[in-house]
Amino acid sequence: MFYALPSRFWLMFSSVSVSRQVYNDSSGSFYEVPVLHTETGYFDSLLDYCLEKRGKSTVWMRKLVHSVQLLLEYVYVNPHEQNNEQLFKNFASKLQTGTFNPQTGHDPSRLGWRPRTPYDVQQIITRLSDFLDWLSQRDSSVIVANPRVRMSATDKAIRGCAETYRRRYTLLGHIWKPPTDTEQTTRAVGGSSGPRVTGEPPAFPDERFEELLERGFTIGGRTNYRDQAITLLMHGGGFRVSEPMHIYIGDVTRDPSNYLRAHVRIHHPSLGEAPGDLLDERGRPIRCGRAEYLQRKYGLAPRIDLMSKREAGWKGVALDGKYYLVPFWFKPDYAELFMQIWEKYMEEVADIPLNQRRHPYAFMNLRREPKGSIYALDKFITSHGRACERIGLQVAKHLGTTPHGHRHSYGRRLAAAGIPHNLIKKCMHHATEQSQEVYTTSTTQEALVALEAGFQRMRFNTGISK
């Protein structure tokens, strides 16, 4: 049965996701996590789950909070649905179809949901499944230990869903089924499969890259060397857009084996080896990780642990050394080009007084206030988009003109050059060879060229005239 909720809940319920610093003991350290705040207070169960999963990225946590928010909103506008099983089915269906009447365009529920792709629906369902499963298992022990535990109306609502999920998992399995390794990511909810799309890989057009660097990042005769350097790391080194944001100034030097080439290391944001300028009371360098270094020298947390504009993610990657990545430049002469751009950028950084650079990061604000502050990831994404528009490129993910398109371009170049899959895996810092498939998928043009070449070989071997 559905948990009966106070009428005040239905009249007052609203929610907002906010970032909060959470202290779980008497020490000064804290965790910064997204929390769901409702009219009845913070959603404690969701906060506890995020704290337990704090090793996950902040992006994952935000998506989880949003998924729970969607479920609560749906529960809120359907207070008279007493059958939780049917509620689950309807919720999953409305995620995919949206809530607008296709004939009138009206939405009496005022949810305002647009149709989602089968993949997006499955991701929401998977996150909710994991949370409800965790909650049902935890609540069983909590209630036994303290049957009089007090709960907010929000906790009661989600607990009712969790209890139904626990009792009816086998029945609801076809609805709330996380994708397996062998299933396609386009699998939909409720047994309905969406079409598998094998469109053009969203790679940045290689033939326009030099134009992007030279013209796109030049405004009024002034070149933006900082964004040139970040873009070259993505296009020539295959990095994700967030990874260069963790580079310290000292992480880039000249290659000892070739003075013209750059030697770059992108260290893990918290575990990577710290620079040697943190000294103990005897003036000796303190060997520590970057999380400790940032805290002791600058009073900062790693960018992966922030939930502000200074946040920058870090995906689970295969590292090249002890907690660091190196670029495998392709084309190889990009290493020299990067060094040239880097030196020009460092000349601009040198004009920023040290007292305005209260952090070790290489990429910072040079002209916008506050000068010398950490360069925000979203500012770069905006700058990259404007650079594309300056050379006449439309900015769209499916066209490869967002920052991630450069990583796709890098992977495609490696595949086109005949680099073996095991080496592509290493160059792109993937944990498995399967991960590279999305980056090395053939284009329609490549398929047509291969077919034409195959036909010509067949003509030669069989004597077919046409």
Helices and strands as residue ranges (DSSP letters): H 7-12, E 15-22, E 31-38, E 41-42, H 44-52, H 58-77, H 84-97, H 118-145, H 153-167, H 169-172, G 206-208, H 209-211, I 212-216, E 218-219, E 222-223, H 225-237, G 243-246, G 249-251, E 252-255, E 258-264, E 266-267, H 290-298, G 303-305, E 324-325, H 334-349, G 354-356, H 377-390, G 397-399, H 404-416, H 421-427, G 433-436, H 437-440, H 444-462
